[in-house]
């Protein structure tokens, strides 16, 4: 109902930015939002999502006559992901929404055909191995590089291994990482160490920015083709699921 009632989400420094912008809550996926619709009203919630994941949203009337209606927007571009209504029913579930781009998303909750009342919005996130354990194998000539892109949220932890596959005569250089807010795309060397097989072990790195990252490795050998194996582990930070209430003392007490 266009009041800035924000929960903490993934350590994102969003509260100060969003105050007064008509956003009712910023959620972690897995949270539940409880709100209410009045005539001519829409509630707005936002969350961060990672490319390759799937999100499920369930809007359900809470002892009211509201008929759920949902619209989802990708905020960086304003692109409409979907608009869906379930006219005549008091529960609407949109399952396994494929997230194509890492970033902030907005969900607009309204009542179809002018219906009003209290409701809950449940959010659920499914991360597959392509998100949490991205990997790539390719052959690199001398001086060539290989990059693996992945999305992450603040608080995620990156680790993994980079180096030549078995029986390769080439030499892997120290991998670098490009951060989402790097305008020039200049990679920063990752911390870690090479084992006795020439495999670089990436030390745990806590990621602080929502967006797309890239880990890059070069074939620094003097001769030969390097069959490169780049395997990452993007560990999700554990967060307690919360119920975020709209308004005090209630959705109609304004």
C-alpha positions as a printed Julia matrix, in Angstrom:
254×3 Matrix{Float64}:
   0.0     0.0     0.0
   2.81    2.26   -0.87
   4.46    2.64    2.48
   8.15    1.84    2.84
   8.11   -1.14    5.2
  11.35   -2.93    4.44
  12.82   -6.16    5.73
  16.56   -6.88    5.57
  17.37   -8.77    2.37
  20.75  -10.46    1.86
  22.62   -7.56    3.36
  21.56   -5.39    0.42
  21.88   -1.72    1.2
  18.45   -1.05   -0.22
  16.41    0.34    2.64
  17.79    3.85    2.35
  17.45    3.8    -1.42
  13.86    2.59   -1.45
  12.4     4.73    1.32
   9.55    6.74   -0.07
   9.52    4.99   -3.44
   6.25    3.11   -2.97
   7.85   -0.23   -2.12
   6.07   -2.13    0.66
   8.83   -4.67    1.42
  12.11   -6.11    0.22
  12.07   -9.87    0.79
  14.52  -12.71    0.85
  13.16  -15.49   -1.34
  11.53  -17.89    1.1
   9.87  -15.09    3.06
   6.11  -14.55    3.31
   4.51  -11.13    2.96
   1.16  -10.35    4.56
  -0.73   -7.4     3.16
  -4.12   -6.04    2.26
  -5.72   -4.55   -0.83
  -8.11   -1.61   -0.74
  -9.97    0.0    -3.65
  -7.59    1.2    -6.36
  -4.59   -0.16   -4.48
  -1.59   -2.32   -5.31
   1.09   -3.66   -2.98
   4.68   -3.73   -4.2
   7.38   -6.14   -2.97
  10.87   -6.68   -4.31
  13.48   -9.44   -4.11
  16.84  -10.39   -5.6
  17.08  -13.46   -7.85
  19.9   -15.24   -9.67
  19.9   -16.27  -13.33
  19.24  -19.99  -13.77
  17.11  -20.27  -10.63
  13.36  -20.8   -10.44
  10.93  -18.84   -8.29
   7.42  -19.8    -7.17
   4.92  -17.2    -5.95
   1.64  -17.96   -4.15
  -0.86  -15.21   -3.37
  -3.78  -16.37   -1.21
  -6.76  -14.55    0.27
  -6.73  -14.46    4.09
 -10.37  -14.69    5.18
 -11.26  -12.05    2.63
 -12.84  -11.67   -0.81
  -9.69  -10.62   -2.66
  -9.12  -12.49   -5.93
  -5.32  -12.59   -6.38
  -3.66  -10.96   -9.34
   0.12  -10.82   -9.81
   2.52   -8.97  -12.06
   6.29   -9.43  -12.03
   8.83   -6.93  -13.4
  12.6    -7.15  -13.96
  13.6    -3.82  -12.41
  16.82   -2.93  -14.29
  14.95   -2.82  -17.63
  11.3    -2.58  -16.61
  10.63   -5.75  -18.6
   7.37   -7.54  -17.76
   8.08  -11.14  -16.75
   4.42  -12.12  -16.43
   0.97  -10.87  -15.56
  -1.45  -13.48  -14.27
  -4.89  -13.6   -12.68
  -6.99  -16.47  -11.44
 -10.42  -14.89  -11.73
 -12.99  -16.37   -9.36
 -10.49  -18.16   -7.14
  -8.91  -16.96   -3.92
  -5.5   -18.58   -4.47
  -3.06  -17.99   -7.29
   0.21  -19.92   -7.66
   2.73  -19.14  -10.39
   5.18  -22.06  -10.35
   8.8   -22.31  -11.41
   9.26  -18.88  -12.94
  12.57  -19.12  -14.82
  14.94  -16.32  -13.86
  16.88  -15.34  -16.98
  18.8   -12.38  -15.57
  20.41  -11.79  -12.19
  19.07   -8.71  -10.45
  16.17   -7.15   -8.56
  12.58   -8.12   -9.37
   9.34   -6.44   -8.39
   5.99   -8.15   -7.76
   2.8    -6.09   -7.83
  -0.12   -7.6    -5.93
  -3.67   -6.47   -6.76
  -7.23   -7.71   -6.48
  -8.88   -8.78   -9.74
 -12.2    -7.21  -10.81
 -12.06   -4.69   -7.98
 -11.87   -7.2    -5.1
 -10.27   -6.14   -1.83
  -9.06   -7.7     1.42
  -6.19   -9.27    3.31
  -3.86  -11.83    1.71
  -0.5   -13.55    2.0
   2.25  -13.79   -0.63
   4.61  -16.75   -0.22
   7.91  -16.84   -2.1
  10.04  -19.88   -2.87
  13.41  -20.25   -4.6
  14.91  -23.3    -6.31
  18.63  -23.3    -7.14
  19.95  -25.97   -9.51
  23.54  -27.13   -9.93
  24.07  -24.75  -12.81
  23.63  -21.93  -10.31
  25.46  -23.31   -7.29
  28.12  -25.39   -9.07
  28.8   -23.83  -12.47
  31.55  -25.53  -14.47
  33.16  -25.41  -17.88
  35.77  -27.43  -19.79
  37.43  -26.17  -22.94
  40.72  -26.44  -24.82
  42.88  -23.32  -24.79
  45.85  -22.52  -26.99
  48.88  -20.66  -25.7
  47.87  -17.18  -24.54
  44.15  -17.86  -24.78
  41.73  -17.26  -21.94
  38.52  -18.82  -20.72
  35.78  -17.14  -18.69
  32.9   -18.61  -16.72
  30.0   -16.3   -15.86
  27.69  -16.78  -12.88
  25.19  -14.79  -10.86
  25.3   -14.24   -7.12
  23.72  -12.29   -4.29
  25.46  -10.46   -1.44
  26.75  -12.91    1.15
  27.27  -15.79   -1.28
  30.67  -17.49   -0.95
  32.8   -18.43   -3.95
  35.32  -21.28   -3.98
  36.4   -23.86   -6.54
  39.25  -25.14   -8.69
  40.82  -23.86  -11.91
  43.52  -25.53  -13.96
  44.53  -27.91  -16.73
  42.8   -31.24  -17.07
  44.76  -34.49  -16.62
  47.76  -35.14  -18.92
  47.87  -31.52  -20.1
  51.29  -29.94  -20.69
  50.0   -26.41  -20.46
  50.15  -24.1   -17.44
  47.2   -22.28  -15.94
  47.7   -18.74  -14.73
  46.26  -17.31  -11.55
  42.53  -16.85  -12.23
  40.94  -13.44  -11.99
  37.41  -12.37  -11.12
  35.41   -9.54  -12.65
  32.8    -7.97  -10.36
  29.37   -6.67  -11.45
  30.26   -3.05  -10.74
  33.6    -3.1   -12.59
  32.99   -0.59  -15.37
  36.16   -1.48  -17.26
  35.8    -5.2   -16.73
  39.33   -5.48  -15.3
  39.79   -8.77  -13.46
  41.14   -8.96   -9.92
  43.45  -11.91   -9.09
  41.77  -14.5    -6.89
  43.46  -15.6    -3.68
  44.37  -19.26   -3.28
  47.2   -21.64   -4.14
  48.38  -24.12   -6.76
  48.58  -27.77   -5.68
  51.22  -30.19   -6.94
  49.1   -30.96  -10.01
  48.98  -27.35  -11.15
  45.36  -26.92  -10.05
  44.56  -23.57   -8.47
  42.42  -23.85   -5.34
  40.29  -20.74   -4.94
  40.13  -19.56   -1.34
  36.68  -18.72    0.02
  35.63  -15.29   -1.21
  32.52  -13.57    0.15
  30.69  -11.77   -2.64
  29.24   -8.4    -1.72
  27.32   -7.26   -4.81
  24.19   -8.51   -6.53
  24.86   -9.25  -10.2
  26.87  -11.26  -12.71
  30.49  -12.21  -12.06
  33.11  -13.78  -14.32
  36.1   -15.96  -13.4
  38.81  -15.96  -16.09
  41.89  -18.18  -16.52
  44.71  -17.91  -19.06
  46.88  -20.61  -20.63
  50.35  -19.34  -19.72
  52.22  -22.38  -21.02
  54.96  -21.97  -23.64
  53.61  -24.76  -25.8
  50.65  -27.03  -26.11
  46.91  -26.97  -25.7
  45.46  -26.69  -22.22
  42.26  -28.61  -21.7
  40.96  -26.31  -19.02
  38.65  -27.35  -16.23
  36.96  -24.49  -14.38
  34.7   -25.64  -11.54
  33.13  -23.2    -9.11
  31.14  -23.56   -5.93
  28.77  -20.66   -5.25
  27.49  -21.27   -1.75
  24.22  -19.66   -0.74
  24.2   -17.9     2.61
  21.73  -19.35    5.07
  18.85  -17.1     6.0
  15.92  -17.65    8.32
  12.55  -17.47    6.64
  10.49  -14.53    7.87
   6.93  -13.31    7.76
   6.86   -9.62    6.88
   3.74   -7.8     8.01
   2.39   -4.82    6.14
   1.52   -1.81    8.26
   0.97   -1.17   11.94
  -1.52   -1.95   13.36
  -2.85   -3.5    10.16
  -3.24   -3.11    6.41
  -6.31   -0.89    6.78
  -5.13    1.2     9.72
  -3.78    4.16    7.77
